[in-house]
Amino acid sequence: MGQAIPKRNSLSPTVNVSSTQDEQPPRYSPHNFDGRNPNLQVPATIIGDSSGSPERQGSGVEHRRTSLYSSIDLVPQLEYYARTIKHQQARSRPSLEVLRKTFEEVEVGVGGDNTSEPQNEGEQPPTSKGKTPIRFGWIIGVAMRVMVNIWGVILFLRLTWITSQAGIVLTYVIIFISVLVTSLTALSISAIATNGRVVSGGTYFLISRTLGPEIGGPIGIMYAFANTLSVALNTVGYAEVVRDMMRELGVKIVDDVNDVRIIGVVTVTVLMLIAVSGMKWESKTQIFFFLVMMVAFTNYIVGTVLPQSIEKQARGLFGYKADIFVENLAPSWRGPQGNFFRMFSVFFPGATGILAGVNICGDLRDPASAIPKGTLWAIFWTTFSYLVISITAGACVVRDASGNMSDIITGNRSDFCVGLACQHGWNFTNCIQSQTCKYGLSNSVQIMGQLSAYYYIIFAGIFAATLSSALGFLVSAPKVFQCLCKDQIYPFIIFFAKGYGKNHEPLRAYVLCYLIAVCFIIIAELNNIAALISNFFLCSYALINFSCFHASLMNAPGWRPTFRYYSKWASLFVAVLSVVLMFLFTWWAALVTLSIIIFLYGYVNYTKPSESKVEFLRERKPKIVNFLNCFHFSLFLSVSICLRTKTRPDNTTDVMVKWLNKRKVRAFYTPFTGDNLRTGAHYLLQASGLGKLKPDTLVMGFKANWRNSTPESIDDYINSIYDTFDFNYCLCILRMMDGLDVTADLDYQVNDGFEADEPEEPVEDQDPQNADMSDEGNSDQINTVFQNDQGKKTIDVYWIADDGGLTLLVPYLLTRRKHWRRCKVRVFLVGDEQNEEEQRKEMTLLLNRFRLNVKEIIIMTDSEKRPQAKCLTRFVDSVAPFRLFDEQQEGVSVQDLRQSAPWKISDKEFEVFRQKSERMIRLNEIIRKNSQHTALVLVSLPVPNRDCPSALYMAWLDTLTYGLHCPAVLIRGNQQNVMTLYCQ
């Protein structure tokens, strides 16, 4: 249990003014940060029991460093964002309610307020000893898996046939276009995959968490179905090879077609049993298949350079010949479907499989690193293999051959001869003219086996390629579908969401995919299945690339991929190219597929609208409007709070709306009336929004003239802040150093993901009822600092207290805008010299996980030094008019003085809060010496105790931002995460 913290009474009763000279700027050791160091090892830190028992102290438990503001308000902690540290219970930071308690009410215990947040989505509870889920690295988990999925039936059974039809040149064109689509898609999916930690669900999970279920849902359905069809494709390819081998041995079950069906169904059933046995067995099987294919490829390459026997020559195999190579460069279309796009549609499934690693991202140790690296390496090596096999087969084999040994040209025979084989001693004229040739590049799908050094080894490669691909797709499809079902986006499929075992295997989804695969195996026609699969994969790739383009173009706040080697325009190009290829392959299938996508998208939009938020703004101050409008995805609800003592013209709403529209501000406007600022804000904070479409942040202008304002005005302003915290809102106070701040009559605003409410007053010499909202004569009200290019300045963030990450999110959103894009962000943290390096490592790891482009991390090791004498004097003088000086008044009780002036500061309160005041002053000294001329300064806002006098808190706000020549933002989140390490 925690113990109560008494009021602080150990502080010195008076301010000690010394004659020390001004200190030199503090010297810190900045750490350049590029967001590319994911391997830092940070020792786990644990909140120590307040009992301070020797047993606890001697067990390696570290004391958690508190912020400068409060003994229970902690500095940023990694564990609050990643709750997966072994042997530690998930803890949450102290809530605003706890931080607002008076000193007598506060209790300190393990985990702040001892409340635990639910685990992030995808986090699995700790498993018992010996039941740790299997996790893979980038080689076995991604690269090898992607390669064996790409090396499938098309490689061994159709590539040489496509080469004979399209010729080597057009086959290369087909390969390069396919690789262009898959490579750029891999870049897009790598960007999506590094946009936060991922769990099971692959492509669907990544996109739905990044861009919402409206886009992720249709992709999940399409991609799961395409994977299921790929199971059927590779199983049919395997069944065809087995049938051909049986036919050579004179064995037949029923007939050619039904034999493929029977073998295919039996094969997919065995694969199903392997898949449901768990990832460990499935991974071992894939490794075995990979090794077999390596042996098969080696066997093939060796066979092409060996002298060709008479039997092989009879089948059109002559080894490397220049004339054969030249002949096979050009296309030779055969049959009614012999055309470029038909060959393209048959080949394209051979380039798919690039998302095999993404689809099991929940089983990877480090998905963000493994997926880009493994996928791109796999694409490189598989592309190289396709190019090698195509050109070697085209250089060694003629298109037509009879296989008849008697067709050899002997002696001085001068019979009429047709075909390139005539120049190599063979006359295949009869079968060429009658179109009955059974061998050659155009007629046999067993060219790779015939060219190999040992014929039957290539069969092992074919079996390994087809079975590994079928198994890979059989594992991928159910996992994607299971994740989709868990989200309950579409009705009647929730049944398939249940998982079994330590890895939550989707057994029900396995059965469904198995049944669908069986249905398509019954078709028993590989080319038709391949063309159909191409349509669905292209559709999936189009949606994936468009998702990446959309997120990049719109500067979505949640779009922060650590993978930088992608282009939004390349993603758009591939999306358009994929749709075009769909129609060129099979136009009617493309229409059906797109109709399904539109229906699924419309259904999700209709039944589950996005939960966007609303931001409230005060519109009279363009600097506040423009500041909030810098956040691209903000939708503002502009609210003006008018005091009942004043009148508002009838056309105010029209003027405001016109003003907003002219400046392209995304906002709604409505007037609001209240007895005073606090009352109006109080009602607004409770009534604004509808359901989940509700703001969560109040943005206020700074009350710059507080020293000259009436005490009631100060009390009204500060109590509006107190109410904001009490309603669990985030708070943001903008101070502009050119004097255009809040003064007398306060109006309001609120904003969203950074949402905003701001009590702000019109300039004193301007009547708010007659404010000129036109452009003439008011250039200062139109062009503001937030509309000007900031160049390569810095944005300094003083992240003093862990508020959930809003303090970091705001500068990130600013740097997404054109005028702030070149600015670099520096993060200042409270620390000490003894633990400086460990804290820097922890924060580097945290910011790396946040995917933020932070230039430097600076640990302030001198934040607890005593402030300078002149700064202390200035603070004491600033609050002197608001002191009660109750100890110097005889015969008057503090209660009487308090009732007449509740905003004033008693002597006891001044002493209780002295240390906190000194820390504010010291922090301001550090800020002024490090951030005097930056583009923007953001400082964590202290959460006031309920017994903190309003005048004292106002003095703190003024002290923190005193003396700066740039805009300053005092900001505080509501202690709930807005920055996460996970897609949620």
VEXDRENLO-240145 format. One record per residue (C-alpha): residue in one letter; z, y, x. Coordinates in steps of 0.02 Angstrom, whole numbers, padded with zeros to 5 digits, always signed. Layout:
N
AZYX...
***
This chain:
984
M+00000+00000+00000G-00029+00178+00055Q+00101+00308+00079A+00111+00482+00007I+00066+00625+00120P+00190+00768+00105K+00138+00947+00109R+00106+01005+00284N+00257+01101+00342S+00245+01080+00529L+00124+01222+00555S+00175+01378+00646P+00231+01513+00524T+00129+01651+00601V-00041+01675+00680N-00025+01681+00868V-00146+01812+00931S-00189+01790+01114S-00291+01896+01231T-00406+01760+01292Q-00585+01803+01325D-00725+01735+01216E-00765+01557+01255Q-00930+01506+01328P-01048+01405+01216P-00987+01226+01206R-01081+01103+01315Y-01131+00946+01227S-01233+00798+01284P-01373+00790+01156H-01459+00626+01123N-01645+00630+01092F-01682+00520+00944D-01851+00454+00894G-01802+00328+00763R-01864+00180+00864N-01707+00099+00931P-01656-00034+00805N-01568-00145+00932L-01413-00042+00965Q-01254-00145+00953V-01113-00046+00873P-00938-00117+00871A-00872-00140+00695T-00740-00014+00647I-00604-00051+00521I-00492+00064+00425G-00318+00035+00489D-00168+00005+00379S-00065+00163+00363S+00091+00066+00400G+00043+00070+00582S+00122-00098+00616P+00114-00163+00795E+00029-00319+00732R-00111-00219+00657Q-00124-00101+00804G-00135-00242+00927S-00271-00335+00836G-00415-00226+00887V-00413-00118+00731E-00476+00057+00767H-00410+00217+00691R-00545+00292+00579R-00580+00472+00626T-00559+00593+00483S-00661+00750+00455L-00600+00925+00494Y-00569+00955+00310S-00446+00823+00255S-00345+00675+00317I-00430+00560+00192D-00605+00636+00202L-00689+00531+00337V-00831+00571+00454P-00997+00481+00420Q-00974+00293+00425L-01109+00161+00449E-01017+00034+00342Y-01027+00143+00187Y-01216+00122+00189A-01229-00057+00254R-01098-00166+00173T-01143-00327+00260I-01023-00328+00408K-00949-00502+00424H-00769-00533+00375Q-00750-00360+00301Q-00732-00318+00119A-00850-00188+00052R-00766-00018+00042S-00816+00145-00036R-00780+00320+00025P-00645+00422-00065S-00708+00491-00229L-00713+00675-00273E-00567+00645-00389V-00461+00580-00245L-00514+00722-00131R-00470+00849-00266K-00292+00785-00286T-00149+00893-00228F-00056+00843-00072E+00084+00764-00172E-00038+00656-00269V-00140+00590-00122E-00106+00416-00059V-00185+00342+00095G-00231+00160+00097V-00365+00043+00155G-00534+00103+00099G-00490+00277+00037D-00476+00260-00150N-00477+00071-00138T-00625+00059-00252S-00768-00054-00207E-00946-00021-00254P-01055-00167-00307Q-01158-00247-00174N-01330-00179-00144E-01468-00275-00226G-01522-00421-00124E-01361-00438-00025Q-01296-00614-00034P-01111-00652-00038P-01041-00730+00120T-01073-00915+00123S-00951-01045+00179K-00955-01115+00355G-01108-01222+00386K-01207-01145+00242T-01282-00993+00326P-01456-00958+00255I-01603-00990+00371R-01675-00832+00452F-01835-00821+00556G-01904-00704+00689W-02074-00621+00697I-02166-00765+00782I-02118-00913+00674G-02073-00813+00519V-02226-00699+00515A-02361-00721+00647M-02373-00910+00639R-02354-00912+00451V-02491-00783+00426M-02608-00873+00546V-02591-01042+00462N-02617-00959+00293I-02775-00872+00352W-02840-01027+00441G-02877-01124+00286V-03015-01216+00200I-03142-01076+00224L-03130-01084+00412F-03162-01270+00429L-03273-01307+00280R-03368-01147+00236L-03383-01031+00386T-03527-01123+00468W-03617-01138+00300I-03596-00950+00272T-03665-00921+00447S-03820-01023+00404Q-03850-00922+00245A-03809-00747+00305G-03853-00768+00488I-03738-00723+00631V-03762-00535+00612L-03722-00525+00426T-03582-00652+00447Y-03506-00534+00573V-03528-00393+00448I-03438-00497+00317I-03298-00537+00439F-03278-00357+00495I-03276-00286+00319S-03149-00417+00267V-03043-00382+00419L-03058-00195+00387V-02987-00222+00213T-02849-00338+00270S-02804-00240+00428L-02787-00074+00340T-02694-00161+00200A-02579-00234+00333L-02546-00058+00397S-02506-00001+00221I-02391-00147+00187S-02309-00121+00357A-02270+00058+00307I-02201-00002+00141A-02104-00143+00225T-02019-00022+00346N-01970+00096+00206G-01797+00019+00193R-01723-00154+00207V-01810-00286+00103V-01753-00446+00022S-01847-00585-00066G-01994-00541-00176G-02116-00487-00044T-02252-00367-00098Y-02184-00344-00272F-02009-00302-00211L-02068-00176-00082I-02184-00081-00197S-02076-00086-00353R-01927-00018-00255T-02032+00115-00171L-02143+00173-00313G-02063+00100-00468P-02092-00049-00582E-02244+00030-00664I-02347-00006-00508G-02245-00149-00437G-02249-00252-00598P-02439-00271-00612I-02451-00304-00424G-02318-00439-00438I-02411-00527-00579M-02581-00515-00494Y-02522-00565-00323A-02418-00712-00383F-02568-00775-00482A-02685-00752-00332N-02566-00851-00223T-02560-00990-00352L-02751-00998-00355S-02751-01008-00166V-02643-01163-00179A-02779-01240-00287L-02918-01181-00169N-02845-01260-00013T-02791-01417-00104V-02968-01441-00170G-03036-01414+00006Y-02920-01548+00072A-02968-01665-00070E-03154-01643-00032V-03129-01693+00150V-03027-01846+00101R-03159-01894-00027D-03297-01879+00104M-03200-01988+00225M-03174-02117+00088R-03358-02111+00046E-03404-02146+00228L-03291-02298+00220G-03369-02353+00055V-03211-02318-00047K-03218-02234-00216I-03083-02210-00348V-03189-02153-00497D-03329-02035-00448D-03353-01887-00332V-03281-01753-00450N-03136-01853-00521D-03089-01916-00348V-03064-01734-00294R-02956-01704-00447I-02847-01857-00420I-02824-01827-00233G-02790-01642-00265V-02655-01673-00396V-02567-01801-00287T-02575-01685-00137V-02507-01531-00227T-02365-01638-00294V-02314-01690-00118L-02325-01508-00060M-02216-01459-00206L-02081-01580-00150I-02087-01510+00027A-02075-01331-00036V-01924-01361-00149S-01833-01454-00011G-01796-01286+00069M-01860-01161+00196K-01799-01262+00345W-01913-01410+00306E-02055-01298+00253S-02045-01201+00417K-02044-01359+00522T-02195-01423+00427Q-02288-01259+00461I-02250-01270+00646F-02320-01446+00652F-02478-01391+00561F-02499-01245+00681L-02490-01358+00833V-02616-01478+00757M-02738-01334+00726M-02720-01276+00906V-02770-01449+00964A-02916-01450+00841F-02981-01281+00903T-02970-01338+01083N-03063-01497+01037Y-03200-01394+00953I-03226-01272+01098V-03233-01414+01224G-03359-01506+01115T-03480-01358+01112V-03500-01359+01302L-03518-01548+01322P-03691-01626+01328Q-03746-01674+01152S-03783-01857+01121I-03940-01923+01037E-03844-01952+00877K-03785-01771+00875Q-03959-01705+00913A-04025-01802+00765R-03903-01703+00660G-03965-01537+00731L-03835-01510+00868F-03916-01460+01033G-03781-01363+01125Y-03798-01182+01177K-03982-01132+01162A-04047-00954+01168D-04187-00986+01043I-04067-01065+00918F-03951-00917+00937V-04093-00793+00906E-04156-00894+00757N-03985-00897+00676L-03957-00711+00696A-04057-00674+00539P-04010-00734+00364S-04092-00880+00273W-04036-00875+00092R-04039-01041+00000G-04021-01078-00185P-03999-00964-00338Q-03834-00895-00274G-03894-00865-00098N-03857-00681-00072F-03744-00572+00034F-03609-00536-00094R-03598-00717-00149M-03566-00767+00032F-03443-00624+00046S-03347-00682-00107V-03338-00860-00040F-03278-00802+00131F-03150-00671+00079P-03009-00793+00034G-03019-00847+00217A-02960-00674+00267T-02814-00671+00146G-02643-00737+00185I-02594-00578+00277L-02443-00555+00164A-02369-00726+00198G-02235-00649+00306V-02198-00512+00179N-02179-00640+00042I-02031-00722+00128C-01955-00558+00192G-01787-00614+00123D-01788-00756+00249L-01825-00646+00401R-01693-00584+00523D-01771-00411+00541P-01911-00385+00414A-01946-00204+00462S-01991-00255+00640A-02059-00430+00610I-02183-00391+00472P-02291-00260+00562K-02288-00348+00729G-02317-00525+00665T-02449-00479+00536L-02557-00373+00652W-02553-00501+00793A-02599-00638+00670I-02747-00538+00605F-02808-00508+00782W-02807-00691+00834T-02877-00760+00672T-03018-00632+00675F-03055-00683+00854S-03064-00866+00800Y-03183-00828+00656L-03300-00732+00771V-03298-00869+00903I-03331-01012+00782S-03470-00917+00693I-03564-00873+00852T-03539-01040+00938A-03599-01138+00786G-03747-01018+00766A-03793-01040+00949C-03784-01231+00950V-03848-01297+00783V-04014-01279+00694R-04013-01249+00507D-04098-01412+00452A-04092-01589+00521S-04120-01760+00447G-03997-01863+00549N-04134-01993+00568M-04149-02061+00745S-04334-02099+00718D-04376-01913+00704I-04364-01893+00892I-04529-01840+00972T-04580-01967+01104G-04725-01977+01226N-04875-01868+01189R-04854-01863+01000S-04935-01707+00932D-04891-01727+00747F-04877-01572+00639C-04700-01505+00666V-04600-01372+00572G-04440-01294+00629L-04352-01240+00786A-04300-01420+00825C-04480-01457+00875Q-04452-01361+01037H-04306-01475+01077G-04395-01641+01046W-04359-01672+00862N-04471-01667+00709F-04376-01637+00547T-04531-01580+00453N-04518-01708+00313C-04342-01666+00257I-04373-01479+00281Q-04526-01478+00168S-04447-01590+00039Q-04279-01497+00052T-04186-01661+00074C-04105-01627+00242K-03924-01685+00243Y-03876-01613+00411G-03890-01450+00503L-03803-01283+00484S-03866-01254+00306N-03832-01426+00234S-03673-01498+00309V-03497-01428+00295Q-03438-01543+00435I-03520-01446+00577M-03355-01409+00665G-03314-01594+00668Q-03486-01642+00727L-03482-01514+00868S-03308-01565+00925A-03273-01672+01076Y-03190-01802+00965Y-03246-01805+00785Y-03086-01860+00698I-02973-01733+00783I-03059-01596+00685F-03012-01688+00526A-02831-01672+00578G-02862-01485+00600I-02941-01474+00428F-02795-01566+00351A-02672-01453+00442A-02765-01293+00393T-02786-01336+00210L-02614-01411+00186S-02524-01272+00282S-02613-01137+00183A-02581-01226+00019L-02398-01247+00066G-02382-01066+00121F-02455-00999-00040L-02351-01122-00141V-02194-01049-00061S-02252-00868-00080A-02303-00866-00262P-02137-00925-00338K-02033-00805-00231V-02137-00656-00286F-02132-00713-00467Q-01944-00745-00460C-01909-00569-00401L-02020-00499-00538C-01928-00602-00669K-01758-00544-00605D-01804-00364-00642Q-01834-00410-00825I-01986-00297-00836Y-02088-00413-00946P-02014-00518-01088F-02018-00707-01099I-02019-00734-00909I-01834-00702-00871F-01809-00891-00880F-01897-00908-00711A-01779-00788-00621K-01641-00915-00588G-01617-00970-00407Y-01536-01128-00340G-01446-01168-00179K-01391-01060-00034N-01562-00977-00020H-01579-00954-00209E-01737-01058-00215P-01844-01021-00369L-01861-01200-00432R-01916-01150-00606A-02050-01035-00535Y-02106-01177-00421V-02137-01287-00572L-02237-01151-00659C-02346-01117-00507Y-02370-01303-00484L-02435-01323-00662I-02554-01176-00644A-02620-01244-00480V-02651-01414-00560C-02753-01331-00697F-02870-01251-00570I-02878-01406-00461I-02956-01492-00610I-03104-01372-00593A-03139-01462-00428E-03269-01334-00370L-03215-01245-00212N-03346-01105-00213N-03306-01053-00391I-03119-01051-00358A-03147-00949-00199A-03248-00816-00291L-03113-00802-00424I-02975-00788-00294S-03070-00650-00204N-03063-00547-00363F-02874-00560-00381F-02836-00530-00197L-02948-00378-00192C-02859-00312-00345S-02691-00339-00262Y-02748-00255-00102A-02819-00108-00199L-02651-00082-00286I-02553-00099-00124N-02660+00028-00033F-02660+00148-00178S-02471+00134-00186C-02459+00183-00002F-02581+00326-00028H-02489+00388-00182A-02319+00387-00098S-02387+00478+00056L-02485+00606-00043M-02342+00649-00160N-02211+00657-00021A-02094+00549-00122P-01913+00576-00067G-01889+00390-00045W-02046+00371+00061R-01982+00367+00240P-02069+00222+00331T-02026+00196+00514F-02199+00122+00542R-02307+00273+00583Y-02477+00195+00621Y-02552+00211+00449S-02656+00341+00361K-02647+00387+00178W-02834+00421+00178A-02871+00252+00256S-02764+00174+00120L-02862+00267-00014F-03027+00213+00066V-02976+00029+00065A-02915+00043-00115V-03083+00111-00172L-03178-00014-00063S-03080-00159-00138V-03123-00106-00316V-03306-00085-00270L-03310-00258-00191M-03230-00332-00347F-03376-00273-00453L-03505-00324-00323F-03432-00500-00315T-03406-00538-00500W-03419-00388-00615W-03355-00472-00773A-03202-00542-00683A-03169-00369-00612L-03171-00293-00787V-03052-00426-00852T-02934-00403-00705L-02929-00214-00718S-02900-00225-00906I-02749-00337-00874I-02683-00215-00744I-02701-00068-00863F-02612-00164-01000L-02468-00215-00887Y-02451-00039-00820G-02453+00036-00993Y-02325-00088-01056V-02199-00046-00921N-02227+00140-00947Y-02199+00122-01133T-02047+00010-01129K-01960+00072-00971P-01997+00254-00930S-01951+00314-00758E-01780+00391-00743S-01831+00556-00668K-01702+00692-00663V-01697+00873-00713E-01650+01022-00609F-01573+01181-00674L-01621+01346-00598R-01580+01528-00612E-01747+01619-00605R-01705+01798-00565K-01681+01762-00381P-01847+01706-00304K-01760+01646-00146I-01660+01519-00245V-01813+01470-00347N-01920+01449-00192F-01783+01354-00101L-01772+01228-00242N-01959+01222-00265C-01972+01161-00084F-01917+00992-00146H-02079+00919-00202F-02018+00798-00333S-01896+00918-00415L-01919+00958-00598F-01818+01109-00643L-01733+01155-00805S-01713+01341-00785V-01558+01405-00874S-01501+01586-00883I-01320+01609-00935C-01300+01774-01023L-01127+01844-01057R-01090+01875-01240T-01050+02057-01198K-01232+02087-01154T-01392+02076-01253R-01550+01986-01203P-01725+02042-01254D-01817+01927-01373N-01961+01903-01252T-01852+01843-01107T-01908+01663-01125D-02093+01708-01126V-02073+01820-00974M-01979+01686-00878V-02103+01548-00920K-02248+01660-00869W-02160+01701-00706L-02131+01516-00668N-02308+01464-00711K-02384+01601-00605R-02288+01538-00455K-02326+01356-00494V-02142+01312-00510R-02112+01146-00596A-01980+01198-00720F-01929+01216-00900Y-01837+01371-00956T-01704+01401-01086P-01578+01543-01109F-01392+01502-01124T-01249+01609-01186G-01066+01602-01136D-00908+01707-01138N-00906+01706-00948L-00984+01616-00803R-00859+01475-00795T-00867+01440-00981G-01056+01440-00982A-01066+01330-00828H-00932+01216-00899Y-01032+01184-01057L-01195+01171-00962L-01131+01038-00843Q-01075+00931-00989A-01221+00957-01106S-01371+00961-00989G-01488+00813-00982L-01524+00669-01097G-01456+00498-01054K-01507+00453-00878L-01622+00603-00872K-01478+00707-00811P-01448+00823-00663D-01320+00782-00532T-01316+00934-00417L-01266+01114-00443V-01348+01246-00334M-01265+01417-00321G-01301+01578-00234F-01166+01640-00118K-01053+01778-00183A-01077+01895-00035N-00980+02042-00108W-00824+01941-00144R-00709+02058-00047N-00760+02204-00159S-00767+02106-00321T-00632+02098-00452P-00508+01956-00430E-00561+01888-00599S-00741+01878-00539I-00691+01780-00385D-00583+01664-00488D-00725+01638-00611Y-00847+01597-00469I-00732+01477-00376N-00672+01389-00533S-00855+01354-00574I-00861+01263-00408Y-00701+01170-00448D-00772+01116-00616T-00928+01054-00528F-00826+00936-00421D-00719+00884-00570F-00878+00835-00664N-00932+00731-00513Y-01082+00840-00475C-01153+00872-00303L-01143+01053-00247C-01257+01163-00145I-01223+01346-00104L-01363+01448-00025R-01318+01600+00078M-01457+01719+00128M-01413+01837+00267D-01523+01981+00206G-01403+02028+00069L-01496+01956-00081D-01351+01850-00138V-01240+01841-00290T-01154+02002-00338A-01089+02046-00511D-01162+01963-00664L-01192+01778-00636D-01337+01677-00701Y-01368+01492-00673Q-01476+01349-00608V-01465+01160-00577N-01573+01039-00475D-01600+00851-00458G-01615+00721-00316F-01558+00871-00242E-01520+00950-00406A-01465+01120-00432D-01357+01236-00529E-01324+01402-00460P-01222+01541-00524E-01311+01688-00454E-01305+01870-00497P-01445+01996-00505V-01447+02136-00379E-01319+02267-00428D-01441+02411-00441Q-01557+02315-00555D-01526+02291-00739P-01549+02105-00776Q-01620+02147-00945N-01756+02258-00871A-01795+02155-00717D-01978+02175-00672M-02051+02002-00654S-02225+02064-00610D-02294+02063-00435E-02321+02251-00418G-02187+02338-00318N-02084+02180-00299S-02157+02095-00147D-01983+02055-00085Q-01957+01954-00243I-02116+01854-00215N-02129+01811-00031T-01970+01732+00034V-01916+01641+00191F-01946+01476+00104Q-02129+01521+00079N-02158+01569+00260D-02211+01454+00400Q-02059+01412+00507G-02156+01353+00658K-02066+01237+00779K-01890+01297+00744T-01746+01178+00714I-01646+01135+00559D-01466+01108+00610V-01360+00991+00505Y-01172+00994+00528W-01129+00829+00444I-00941+00849+00447A-00893+00731+00306D-00975+00575+00235D-01034+00630+00063G-01162+00494+00027G-01304+00569+00129L-01357+00721+00026T-01324+00829+00179L-01461+00731+00270L-01578+00711+00123V-01602+00897+00093P-01670+00941+00268Y-01779+00787+00262L-01856+00844+00098L-01884+01017+00172T-01981+00946+00319R-02100+00864+00197R-02163+01035+00146K-02305+01123+00233H-02206+01274+00294W-02066+01167+00367R-02166+01019+00430R-02155+01063+00615C-01968+01094+00612K-01857+00970+00703V-01689+00914+00636R-01531+00912+00742V-01375+00826+00678F-01202+00883+00734L-01055+00766+00711V-00868+00779+00739G-00805+00669+00880D-00703+00659+01038E-00747+00629+01219Q-00662+00459+01227N-00770+00381+01092E-00921+00495+01105E-01045+00363+01163E-00993+00235+01033Q-01005+00363+00894R-01176+00418+00954K-01236+00238+00954E-01170+00210+00779M-01253+00368+00713T-01415+00326+00802L-01416+00158+00717L-01375+00237+00550L-01511+00370+00560N-01634+00240+00621R-01598+00136+00466F-01620+00291+00359R-01796+00312+00435L-01764+00497+00470N-01858+00598+00600V-01706+00670+00690K-01734+00758+00856E-01557+00755+00924I-01385+00688+00884I-01248+00799+00953I-01065+00752+00955M-00948+00902+00942T-00805+00853+01056D-00718+01022+01050S-00703+01048+00862E-00513+01037+00862K-00485+01171+00991R-00392+01324+00936P-00509+01463+00878Q-00524+01629+00968A-00395+01763+00933K-00517+01889+00864C-00588+01761+00742L-00414+01718+00681T-00376+01901+00658R-00535+01929+00559F-00492+01787+00442V-00314+01846+00414D-00377+02022+00378S-00506+01957+00255V-00377+01867+00148A-00241+01999+00164P-00289+02089+00001F-00269+01923-00090R-00097+01877-00020L+00058+01879-00131F+00176+01907+00014D+00309+01836-00100E+00436+01815+00041Q+00437+02003+00067Q+00473+02044-00116E+00653+02035-00169G+00703+01990-00344V+00529+01929-00396S+00495+01744-00420V+00338+01661-00357Q+00304+01596-00533D+00299+01773-00602L+00183+01830-00464R+00072+01679-00490Q+00056+01708-00677S-00001+01886-00651A-00122+01843-00510P-00167+01657-00511W-00305+01682-00383K-00189+01751-00249I-00117+01657-00102S+00070+01631-00086D+00153+01628+00084K+00190+01443+00065E+00008+01403+00021F-00054+01506+00165E+00053+01407+00285V+00013+01238+00207F-00174+01272+00226R-00160+01359+00394Q-00224+01213+00498K-00371+01187+00381S-00412+01372+00391E-00409+01368+00580R-00528+01221+00581M-00649+01318+00471I-00642+01463+00593R-00669+01349+00742L-00816+01264+00659N-00896+01433+00626E-00879+01476+00810I-00972+01317+00856I-01106+01348+00726R-01136+01526+00784K-01152+01474+00965N-01271+01329+00933S-01371+01381+00779Q-01383+01569+00780H-01573+01577+00768T-01625+01414+00689A-01733+01403+00535L-01593+01338+00425V-01413+01281+00444L-01332+01152+00329V-01145+01126+00334S-01041+00998+00241L-00944+01089+00107P-00755+01057+00103V-00690+00984-00059P-00542+01093-00113N-00377+01023-00173R-00333+01069-00351D-00190+01179-00290C-00302+01279-00171P-00305+01463-00224S-00479+01525-00268A-00470+01674-00149L-00426+01560-00003Y-00568+01441-00041M-00688+01589-00055A-00629+01646+00116W-00666+01473+00186L-00844+01478+00120D-00868+01650+00194T-00795+01596+00361L-00904+01442+00379T-01065+01543+00363Y-01008+01705+00443G-01118+01793+00570L-01277+01687+00555H-01451+01765+00556C-01534+01622+00462P-01514+01547+00289A-01361+01437+00273V-01328+01299+00148L-01154+01236+00110I-01182+01066+00035R-01082+00920-00029G-01136+00758-00112N-01032+00676-00246Q-00977+00535-00129Q-01112+00418-00196N-01254+00356-00088V-01417+00451-00099M-01471+00381+00070T-01482+00192+00081L-01531+00060+00206Y-01602-00049+00067C-01740-00038-00061Q-01638-00040-00221
***
